[in-house]
Amino acid sequence: MIVLKLGGSVITDKDAREAVDEAALDAAAAAVGGYEGDLVVVHGGGSFGHPAAADRGVSATDGTRDAGDAVAIHDAMGRLNAAVVDRLAARGVAALPVRPLSLARKGEDGDLTLPTEGVAAMLDEGFTPVLHGDVVVTEGTGVTVASGDALVAALARGLPVDRVGLCSTVPGVLDTDGEVVDRIDAFADVAAAVGASESTDVTGGMAAKVRALLDLPVTAHVFGPDDLPAFLAGESPGTAVGGRDA
C-alpha cells in the first residue's frame, strides 16, 4: 500500500488565487492511473486552502471559533478536492473524496487523530480515497489547519502502509548548495537548509514536512513531479526521509 501526497504547489498555481495547474494535475493523474496497487492520495491546499486560511488568521497552530471562517476554508479545499477527484476519474481511477473536517481532530497538544477504518474499507472495495489538508476541530482552540503532511503521517501509522511518497515542486530536499540530499535521518541534517515556503503556506513549508516524515514507521520519499512515475513503479527517487527501507 502506498500513501501519496500531491503537493499543493504541484497541482495549483500558488501565485494565482484558486488556480489549478491543469497540465501538472493531468500528468499526476495519468501517473496514478497507471498504478495497480492499493493507493491513498492526499493533496495539499495550494492556491485554494492556504490563502483562505491566511485571510482568516488560521494556521496549524492559530485557530478560530468562527464557523463561517471554518466553512470558507473547508469549502475552498472542497473545490480543489473536487478537481483532483474529477481528474483522477478521467484517468480511470476509482477516486472517492474523504473530507478530514468530518473525521479528524486535534488534542490540546496539536497531535492529530484520524480514524482510518473508513479509508481501509474504501481500499478493500477497490476505491482510491482522496484526502486533503483541511480545518479540523482542535481541543481548546476551535478549529485549526491539519496539513496534508500531518494527514500522511496519520495514515502511515493507521494503515499497513509499505511506502510513502511526497510529490513536491523540487526534486527532493535541497541542501544549502541547492543539491538534493540523498537521505535524512535527523532534522539537524538539513536544519540550515530548510525554511519557509516562498508562497503563502500556513502549514510550515519544508521544515514542517521533514519533521513530520522523520517520525514515520516507513521511509518516506520526497521527489519532484517528473519522478512520480518512477516512485509508483517502485523506485526511490529524490530524498529518503527517516523510517526504514521499504
Residue frames relative to the residue before (quaternion, step in Angstrom):
aa qw qx qy qz dx dy dz
M 1.0000 0.0000 0.0000 0.0000 0.00 0.00 0.00
I 0.1692 -0.7787 0.6000 0.0706 3.54 -1.04 0.90
V 0.1524 -0.7061 0.6778 0.1373 3.52 -1.23 0.67
L 0.0719 -0.8159 0.5733 -0.0217 3.55 -0.63 1.19
K 0.1560 -0.7672 0.6173 0.0779 3.56 -0.84 1.02
L 0.1696 -0.7402 0.6443 0.0905 3.54 -0.92 1.01
G 0.3836 -0.7591 0.4780 0.2194 3.55 -0.42 1.21
G 0.5685 -0.6121 0.4305 0.3418 3.54 -1.06 0.75
S 0.6517 0.5171 -0.3161 0.4561 3.57 1.08 -0.68
V 0.6012 0.5536 -0.3542 0.4545 3.58 1.26 -0.38
I 0.8082 0.3259 -0.1430 0.4691 3.57 0.76 -1.03
T 0.7393 0.2840 -0.2294 0.5658 3.61 1.26 0.04
D 0.4394 -0.6051 0.5750 0.3320 3.50 -1.38 0.15
K 0.2546 -0.8254 0.4851 0.1364 3.57 -0.19 1.27
D 0.6356 0.5119 -0.3389 0.4680 3.58 1.27 -0.05
A 0.7097 0.3283 -0.2373 0.5764 3.60 1.32 0.06
R 0.4926 -0.7126 0.4134 0.2803 3.56 -0.67 1.10
E 0.8614 -0.0521 -0.0121 0.5050 3.56 -0.93 1.05
A 0.4059 0.6897 -0.4826 0.3557 3.55 0.82 1.08
V 0.2799 -0.7484 0.5824 0.1498 3.56 -0.66 1.14
D 0.3300 -0.6820 0.6094 0.2336 3.57 -1.09 0.75
E 0.3029 -0.8224 0.4521 0.1658 3.53 0.10 1.35
A 0.6800 0.4925 -0.2998 0.4530 3.60 0.85 -0.95
A 0.6794 0.4940 -0.2983 0.4532 3.57 0.91 -0.91
L 0.6596 0.4987 -0.3133 0.4670 3.58 0.96 -0.84
D 0.6491 0.5143 -0.3243 0.4573 3.57 0.97 -0.78
A 0.6423 0.5177 -0.3239 0.4631 3.59 1.00 -0.80
A 0.6533 0.5001 -0.3136 0.4741 3.58 0.98 -0.83
A 0.6555 0.5093 -0.3132 0.4614 3.58 0.94 -0.87
A 0.6280 0.5332 -0.3355 0.4569 3.59 1.02 -0.74
A 0.6497 0.5071 -0.3161 0.4699 3.58 0.99 -0.82
V 0.6599 0.4944 -0.3064 0.4756 3.58 0.92 -0.89
G 0.6369 0.5553 -0.3234 0.4259 3.57 1.03 -0.77
G 0.6784 0.4883 -0.2864 0.4683 3.56 1.20 -0.46
Y 0.5932 0.5704 -0.3649 0.4355 3.58 1.29 -0.08
E 0.2514 -0.8260 0.4943 0.1013 3.58 -0.82 0.97
G 0.6176 0.5644 -0.3556 0.4166 3.62 1.20 -0.12
D 0.6976 -0.4161 0.3525 0.4648 3.56 -1.33 -0.21
L 0.0367 0.8121 -0.5744 0.0964 3.55 -0.78 1.06
V 0.1065 -0.7410 0.6594 0.0693 3.54 -1.07 0.86
V 0.1861 -0.7847 0.5852 0.0853 3.57 -0.81 1.02
V 0.0453 -0.7460 0.6639 0.0254 3.54 -1.11 0.83
H 0.0538 -0.8040 0.5889 0.0617 3.60 -0.95 0.72
G 0.5112 -0.6599 0.4748 0.2789 3.50 -1.25 0.60
G 0.6684 -0.5527 0.3573 0.3465 3.53 -1.35 0.01
G 0.1381 -0.8346 0.5227 0.1058 3.57 1.12 -0.60
S 0.8107 -0.2580 0.2045 0.4842 3.54 -1.04 -0.82
F 0.5706 0.5642 -0.3879 0.4535 3.58 1.29 0.23
G 0.8139 0.3138 -0.1602 0.4620 3.57 0.34 -1.22
H 0.6638 0.5431 -0.3281 0.3961 3.58 0.87 -0.88
P 0.6885 0.4431 -0.3189 0.4774 3.67 0.77 -0.80
A 0.6255 0.5434 -0.3453 0.4406 3.59 0.98 -0.78
A 0.6801 0.4707 -0.2865 0.4834 3.57 0.99 -0.83
A 0.6537 0.5225 -0.3189 0.4449 3.58 0.94 -0.88
D 0.6135 0.5642 -0.3422 0.4338 3.60 1.02 -0.78
R 0.7668 0.3654 -0.1673 0.5006 3.54 1.08 -0.78
G 0.5188 -0.6858 0.3900 0.3294 3.57 1.27 0.25
V 0.4998 0.6445 -0.4206 0.3973 3.56 1.21 0.53
S 0.0431 0.7866 -0.6125 0.0661 3.57 -0.94 0.93
A 0.7378 -0.3641 0.2923 0.4876 3.56 -1.23 -0.34
T 0.7716 0.3162 -0.1727 0.5243 3.59 1.17 -0.48
D 0.7137 0.3958 -0.2421 0.5247 3.62 1.11 -0.61
G 0.1434 -0.8435 0.5166 0.0327 3.55 -0.62 1.15
T 0.2461 -0.7302 0.6094 0.1865 3.52 -1.40 -0.11
R 0.2485 -0.7313 0.6090 0.1806 3.53 -1.26 0.53
D 0.4662 0.6446 -0.4541 0.4013 3.57 1.26 0.34
A 0.3674 -0.7610 0.4915 0.2108 3.58 -0.39 1.22
G 0.6182 0.5575 -0.3496 0.4297 3.58 1.05 -0.68
D 0.6409 0.5077 -0.3226 0.4769 3.57 1.02 -0.77
A 0.6499 0.5216 -0.3168 0.4530 3.57 0.94 -0.88
V 0.6626 0.5036 -0.3008 0.4658 3.57 0.94 -0.91
A 0.6366 0.5385 -0.3362 0.4378 3.61 0.97 -0.80
I 0.6705 0.4772 -0.2979 0.4837 3.59 0.95 -0.86
H 0.6509 0.5224 -0.3028 0.4602 3.57 0.94 -0.93
D 0.6637 0.5041 -0.3050 0.4608 3.58 0.96 -0.86
A 0.6158 0.5378 -0.3496 0.4575 3.59 1.02 -0.76
M 0.6771 0.4723 -0.2905 0.4838 3.57 0.94 -0.87
G 0.6060 0.5626 -0.3518 0.4387 3.57 1.11 -0.61
R 0.6329 0.5267 -0.3337 0.4589 3.57 1.05 -0.73
L 0.6690 0.4725 -0.3059 0.4854 3.58 0.97 -0.78
N 0.6308 0.5394 -0.3336 0.4471 3.58 0.98 -0.81
A 0.6390 0.5230 -0.3265 0.4599 3.57 0.98 -0.80
A 0.6427 0.5156 -0.3241 0.4648 3.59 1.01 -0.79
V 0.6579 0.5018 -0.3133 0.4661 3.60 0.97 -0.83
V 0.6610 0.5033 -0.3093 0.4627 3.58 0.87 -0.93
D 0.6550 0.5140 -0.3152 0.4554 3.59 0.91 -0.87
R 0.6867 0.4806 -0.2985 0.4565 3.59 0.88 -0.88
L 0.6255 0.5150 -0.3394 0.4778 3.59 1.05 -0.69
A 0.6408 0.5285 -0.3249 0.4523 3.58 0.96 -0.84
A 0.6374 0.5363 -0.3219 0.4500 3.56 1.05 -0.78
R 0.7009 0.4187 -0.2465 0.5221 3.57 1.25 -0.45
G 0.6485 -0.5796 0.3008 0.3911 3.56 1.21 0.46
V 0.5012 0.6431 -0.4291 0.3887 3.59 1.26 0.26
A 0.3644 -0.7288 0.5392 0.2126 3.59 -0.88 0.97
A 0.0603 0.8610 -0.4971 0.0890 3.54 0.67 1.19
L 0.0599 -0.7742 0.6297 0.0223 3.56 -1.07 0.85
P 0.4251 -0.7114 0.4927 0.2655 3.61 -0.89 0.86
V 0.0763 -0.7572 0.6471 0.0461 3.55 -1.14 0.75
R 0.1894 -0.8203 0.5360 0.0620 3.59 -0.49 1.25
P 0.3770 -0.7847 0.4414 0.2174 3.64 -0.28 1.19
L 0.5491 0.6262 -0.4113 0.3704 3.64 1.04 -0.59
S 0.7105 0.4604 -0.2547 0.4673 3.57 1.04 -0.77
L 0.7435 0.4206 -0.2052 0.4777 3.59 1.23 -0.35
A 0.7901 0.3845 -0.1635 0.4485 3.51 0.73 -1.14
R 0.0353 -0.7646 0.6407 0.0600 3.53 -1.34 0.24
K 0.2650 -0.7284 0.6008 0.1956 3.54 -1.31 0.30
G 0.4145 -0.6733 0.5511 0.2666 3.53 -1.20 0.61
E 0.7282 -0.4117 0.3059 0.4546 3.56 -1.29 -0.01
D 0.6641 0.5006 -0.2955 0.4701 3.57 1.18 -0.58
G 0.5582 -0.6349 0.3742 0.3812 3.58 1.27 -0.03
D 0.4795 0.6693 -0.4453 0.3518 3.59 1.24 -0.07
L 0.3566 -0.7581 0.5197 0.1675 3.54 -0.93 1.00
T 0.1247 -0.7517 0.6437 0.0710 3.54 -1.03 0.91
L 0.0210 0.8030 -0.5918 0.0671 3.57 -0.73 1.11
P 0.3015 -0.7433 0.5648 0.1942 3.62 -0.43 1.13
T 0.1911 -0.8255 0.5261 0.0728 3.59 -0.81 0.97
E 0.3943 0.7430 -0.4768 0.2552 3.60 1.24 0.04
G 0.6667 0.5076 -0.3063 0.4517 3.58 0.94 -0.83
V 0.6248 0.5235 -0.3280 0.4775 3.55 1.06 -0.78
A 0.6534 0.5130 -0.3112 0.4616 3.58 0.94 -0.88
A 0.6424 0.5218 -0.3235 0.4586 3.60 1.01 -0.81
M 0.6192 0.5336 -0.3390 0.4657 3.59 1.02 -0.76
L 0.6567 0.5093 -0.3063 0.4642 3.56 0.92 -0.92
D 0.6450 0.5355 -0.3213 0.4405 3.58 0.95 -0.88
E 0.7248 0.4159 -0.2340 0.4969 3.58 1.11 -0.66
G 0.6349 -0.5966 0.3097 0.3808 3.57 1.23 0.34
F 0.5323 0.6283 -0.4099 0.3923 3.58 1.25 0.26
T 0.3331 -0.6968 0.5919 0.2304 3.53 -1.35 0.28
P 0.2670 -0.7748 0.5491 0.1639 3.62 -0.36 1.18
V 0.1168 -0.7818 0.6108 0.0459 3.57 -1.04 0.84
L 0.0656 -0.8047 0.5897 -0.0208 3.55 -0.37 1.32
H 0.1490 -0.7914 0.5869 0.0844 3.56 -1.28 0.20
G 0.6091 -0.4960 0.4493 0.4256 3.54 -1.23 0.32
D 0.0312 0.8174 -0.5653 0.1066 3.58 -0.93 0.87
V 0.4937 -0.5537 0.5342 0.4054 3.53 -1.34 -0.11
V 0.0375 -0.7831 0.6206 0.0163 3.56 -1.09 0.74
V 0.5853 -0.5734 0.4386 0.3691 3.55 -1.18 0.59
T 0.0887 -0.8058 0.5853 -0.0163 3.54 -0.85 1.07
E 0.4917 -0.6978 0.4370 0.2834 3.56 -0.66 1.12
G 0.8447 0.1651 -0.1503 0.4864 3.55 -0.79 1.06
T 0.7537 0.3915 -0.1889 0.4929 3.60 1.28 -0.18
G 0.5386 -0.5831 0.4317 0.4285 3.60 1.18 -0.36
V 0.6493 -0.4023 0.3203 0.5603 3.55 -0.20 -1.31
T 0.0723 -0.7516 0.6531 0.0572 3.52 -1.24 0.63
V 0.6092 -0.5493 0.4211 0.3870 3.56 -1.31 0.09
A 0.1559 -0.7142 0.6731 0.1118 3.53 -1.13 0.81
S 0.3298 -0.7814 0.4968 0.1839 3.56 -0.41 1.21
G 0.6326 -0.5129 0.4163 0.4042 3.54 -1.27 0.33
D 0.6273 0.5403 -0.3388 0.4470 3.58 1.05 -0.74
A 0.6433 0.5074 -0.3243 0.4729 3.59 1.01 -0.78
L 0.6351 0.5181 -0.3248 0.4720 3.58 1.05 -0.71
V 0.6092 0.5422 -0.3434 0.4658 3.58 1.03 -0.79
A 0.6662 0.5072 -0.3056 0.4533 3.56 0.88 -0.94
A 0.6614 0.5051 -0.3070 0.4618 3.59 0.95 -0.86
L 0.6513 0.5078 -0.3108 0.4706 3.58 0.99 -0.79
A 0.6570 0.5221 -0.3110 0.4462 3.57 0.98 -0.84
R 0.6791 0.4619 -0.2849 0.4943 3.57 1.18 -0.54
G 0.7547 0.4338 -0.2162 0.4421 3.58 1.03 -0.72
L 0.7359 0.3359 -0.1987 0.5534 3.57 1.28 -0.25
P 0.5433 -0.6130 0.4486 0.3575 3.63 -1.17 0.41
V 0.0570 0.8499 -0.5156 0.0923 3.55 0.60 1.22
D 0.2840 -0.7667 0.5566 0.1471 3.56 -0.97 0.90
R 0.8122 0.0563 0.0157 0.5804 3.56 1.03 -0.83
V 0.1399 -0.7611 0.6288 0.0763 3.54 -1.19 0.69
G 0.0126 -0.8059 0.5916 -0.0169 3.56 -0.89 0.95
L 0.1125 -0.7729 0.6217 0.0581 3.54 -1.04 0.85
C 0.1923 -0.7891 0.5794 0.0680 3.52 -0.47 1.28
S 0.0338 -0.8228 0.5643 -0.0586 3.55 -0.43 1.30
T 0.6340 -0.5293 0.3903 0.4068 3.58 -1.28 -0.02
V 0.6909 0.4015 -0.2654 0.5394 3.58 1.29 -0.20
P 0.5853 -0.6305 0.3824 0.3370 3.63 -1.12 0.56
G 0.7735 -0.1139 0.0711 0.6194 3.57 1.30 0.11
V 0.6395 -0.4507 0.4011 0.4765 3.56 -1.25 -0.27
L 0.2550 -0.8089 0.5183 0.1099 3.57 -0.69 1.11
D 0.4011 -0.6930 0.5404 0.2586 3.55 -1.13 0.70
T 0.7473 -0.4147 0.2692 0.4439 3.58 -1.26 -0.06
D 0.6674 0.4627 -0.2979 0.5016 3.59 1.27 -0.26
G 0.5541 -0.6337 0.3791 0.3843 3.57 1.29 0.08
E 0.5228 0.6222 -0.4147 0.4094 3.57 1.26 0.32
V 0.5417 -0.6233 0.4562 0.3315 3.57 -1.13 0.66
V 0.3440 -0.7124 0.5786 0.1983 3.55 -0.93 0.99
D 0.4469 -0.7223 0.4572 0.2639 3.60 -0.71 1.04
R 0.8106 -0.0639 0.0927 0.5747 3.57 0.88 -0.97
I 0.1379 -0.7626 0.6280 0.0706 3.54 -1.17 0.74
D 0.0921 -0.8083 0.5811 0.0225 3.57 -0.75 1.10
A 0.7778 0.1057 -0.0735 0.6152 3.58 1.28 -0.25
F 0.5962 -0.5952 0.3899 0.3719 3.58 -1.05 0.71
A 0.5866 0.5964 -0.3659 0.4078 3.58 1.10 -0.66
D 0.5461 0.6342 -0.3912 0.3827 3.60 1.18 -0.51
V 0.8187 0.1776 -0.0533 0.5435 3.60 1.06 -0.76
A 0.3024 0.7995 -0.4855 0.1836 3.59 1.25 0.18
A 0.6831 0.4956 -0.2920 0.4500 3.58 1.00 -0.78
A 0.7196 0.4789 -0.2430 0.4402 3.57 1.15 -0.56
V 0.7155 0.4411 -0.2728 0.4680 3.60 0.94 -0.80
G 0.0540 0.8017 -0.5913 0.0691 3.55 -1.06 0.75
A 0.7646 -0.3582 0.2664 0.4648 3.52 -1.26 -0.33
S 0.5763 -0.5713 0.4618 0.3581 3.53 -1.27 0.50
E 0.5191 -0.6363 0.4724 0.3201 3.58 -1.14 0.64
S 0.7142 0.3694 -0.2401 0.5439 3.60 1.14 -0.53
T 0.6936 -0.4524 0.3342 0.4501 3.57 -1.28 0.14
D 0.1288 0.7786 -0.5966 0.1457 3.57 -0.63 1.16
V 0.1852 -0.8206 0.5352 0.0770 3.56 -0.48 1.21
T 0.6642 0.5248 -0.2984 0.4408 3.60 1.23 0.15
G 0.6974 -0.5518 0.2651 0.3726 3.62 1.16 0.30
G 0.4444 -0.7354 0.4415 0.2585 3.60 1.22 0.09
M 0.8186 -0.2641 0.1861 0.4749 3.56 -1.27 -0.47
A 0.6008 0.5737 -0.3741 0.4122 3.60 1.00 -0.69
A 0.6780 0.4753 -0.2910 0.4793 3.58 0.88 -0.93
K 0.6078 0.5635 -0.3452 0.4403 3.57 1.07 -0.76
V 0.6829 0.4884 -0.2904 0.4590 3.57 0.81 -1.01
R 0.6470 0.5239 -0.3273 0.4471 3.59 0.91 -0.88
A 0.6640 0.5063 -0.3084 0.4557 3.59 0.93 -0.87
L 0.6995 0.4926 -0.2772 0.4372 3.57 0.92 -0.89
L 0.5974 0.6000 -0.3628 0.3891 3.58 1.07 -0.66
D 0.7072 0.4696 -0.2612 0.4595 3.60 1.13 -0.57
L 0.4910 0.6915 -0.4262 0.3149 3.60 1.23 -0.03
P 0.5161 -0.6501 0.4607 0.3141 3.60 -1.16 0.55
V 0.7321 0.2884 -0.2102 0.5803 3.60 1.28 -0.12
T 0.5795 -0.5688 0.4461 0.3763 3.54 -1.22 0.42
A 0.2072 -0.7549 0.6106 0.1201 3.55 -1.02 0.86
H 0.2233 -0.7635 0.5934 0.1227 3.55 -1.18 0.63
V 0.1611 -0.7594 0.6264 0.0711 3.55 -0.91 1.01
F 0.1298 0.8044 -0.5554 0.1660 3.57 -0.62 1.14
G 0.5471 -0.6254 0.4545 0.3210 3.55 -1.29 0.25
P 0.7285 -0.4561 0.2892 0.4216 3.58 -1.26 0.28
D 0.6311 0.5520 -0.3456 0.4215 3.61 0.98 -0.72
D 0.7157 0.4491 -0.2483 0.4738 3.58 1.16 -0.57
L 0.3956 0.7359 -0.4767 0.2734 3.61 1.22 0.06
P 0.6599 0.4863 -0.3422 0.4593 3.67 0.81 -0.77
A 0.6406 0.5263 -0.3315 0.4503 3.59 0.99 -0.78
F 0.6407 0.5193 -0.3278 0.4609 3.59 0.96 -0.84
L 0.6867 0.4811 -0.2856 0.4641 3.58 0.87 -0.93
A 0.6541 0.4999 -0.3049 0.4789 3.57 1.22 -0.45
G 0.6518 -0.5563 0.3004 0.4188 3.58 1.28 0.09
E 0.5233 0.6295 -0.4197 0.3921 3.57 1.25 0.05
S 0.3879 -0.7258 0.5313 0.2012 3.58 -1.31 0.23
P 0.0364 0.8395 -0.5401 0.0468 3.59 0.44 1.16
G 0.7832 0.3854 -0.2376 0.4261 3.54 -1.34 0.14
T 0.7184 -0.4031 0.3516 0.4448 3.53 -1.11 -0.85
A 0.2714 -0.7272 0.6083 0.1659 3.57 -0.94 0.93
V 0.0920 -0.8154 0.5715 0.0057 3.57 -0.82 1.02
G 0.8898 -0.0502 0.0180 0.4533 3.55 -0.87 1.09
G 0.6885 0.5333 -0.3373 0.3574 3.50 -1.30 -0.59
R 0.5053 -0.5789 0.5110 0.3852 3.47 -1.06 -0.89
D 0.6163 -0.5383 0.3956 0.4171 3.58 -1.17 0.30
A 0.3639 -0.7412 0.5250 0.2062 3.54 -0.84 1.05
